[in-house]
Amino acid sequence: MVWQDSADYQWRIALGDLRGPHELARAHPLFIALAYGLHRLTGIEPALAGNIMSALSAAVAVANVFVIARLLGSSQLASTAAAAALAMSHTFWQFATMTETYTLVGALMSGEILCLTLFARTGRKWVIPLCGLANGLGVSNHGLALISLACYVAIAVIVLRRTLGKHLALAAATAACWLIGFLPLLALIVRQAALPEMTLVDTLRDWLVGRYYASNVFNFDLSFRMFILVAAMIGLSFPSVAVFLVPPGVRRLYRQTPAWLASVPTALFVAHLLFAARYNIVDQYTFFIPTYVAMSILVAAGADRLLALGGRWRALRWPLITTLLWSPLVYAMLPVIMPRIAAHVRLPIPTREIPYRDPLRWFLWPWHTGYRGPERFVREALAQLPDDAVLLIDQTRAGPLYYGQVVWGLQPGIQINHERRAGPSQPIDPGHVADWVARGRLYIGGPEHDQFAHVEDRWVREKYGVEREGLLYRVVPVTPSSETED
């Protein structure tokens, strides 16, 4: 079991819930369907099924990167080093260990690149529709695949602008395969658009930018701080010479492969990097995984070029290649080093305290072997609450609590965020709050005002006090003797 959105996916896997409680942009029906199928076929617990699906997707992405690099002419050593660097990069490794959609994004995108590479090497046209199918499935998994689709369309238009009429049948077959892959998400779009309170425009907006992230999607407020953050995020995942191998890798591909083929990983790298760099949300670093997959292919080409150098570079090539593989040692030391740095510099690392979670180790260690913090929190928190309690809590902890109710059957009568599986932004009725407080039923996750900002009812915090009870806080009427505990 894990925290935050990943826990939401885990209880959705248990129910086979392809839509979820949030906007369509966060539905990810393909990942949920695959993990649900794994859960049903094997009988393993839904949380484990989701974790395994992420790990399998990561393995496919790494294998694809190796094969693509070899097909593009990189040596076995350079291809292995680049694929291993991806596997051990911080963000990719982290999301390979938990229920998340991003490694499936990498698996499908690398599959698309593999299809195009096979077409360039063998001339077999049937792999082009397979590329369309993979991208359609990718869109059903995550909206990031739309960025890849735009790159493919742009490259195809530029390459085939004079001979497009000769390839209409192939284009039609590719479009049909793409539509097949898109069907899981298309079904959700059609069903939502058919609701009386929804329009097609509202539904498409809900899918493409969500309810709350439109300003982030279209953010063009470039700043020096943004460049520093992007450099830090990439440096965290690749604390090596990897970034410096990208330019020679691009040059090598354009010299030794058809220009359109070299443009595929290059365009994907640039397009996904530009999107992720501007997308200024709390979990911004997670959106760099497609960038890292495309980057690893370019790194393989650059590493191959480095290994071929002679003269004064010969003595440096092996130490430089070795840096691609030392990231586990770097990550192991970071929780020790970072507190000293944080004393002098404000770090872009979530440090909000969660029971049974060391924020630095949780974020900086990509491995989570043997970690049972969410499970311990769920069992203890639900055990301490009355059977008819109402709990208002941030989404980081709400997901694991839902999982405890849905999968383990713990305290099913407790309402979390006022309504079972409702988003934390749902407003609450003042009349209900007064009754809950009077009967001692209302609890919150912490004394800080941001616990109520999620439900858009700051007046609750201003009107009532809190008393700590175990891992949670009970909301009480304000009296002269009431004290708020920190």
PyMOL commands that set and color helices and strands:
alter all, ss='L'
color gray80, all
select helices_A, chain A and resi 4-15+24-26+29-42+46-71+76-87+90-96+102-122+127-141+145-159+164-193+200-208+214-217+224-237+242-256+259-278+284-307+311-325+327-342+359-364+373-384+395-406+430-438+450-453+458-463
alter helices_A, ss='H'
color red, helices_A
select strands_A, chain A and resi 390-392+415-416+442-444+464-469+472-477
alter strands_A, ss='S'
color yellow, strands_A
deselect
rebuild
show_as cartoon
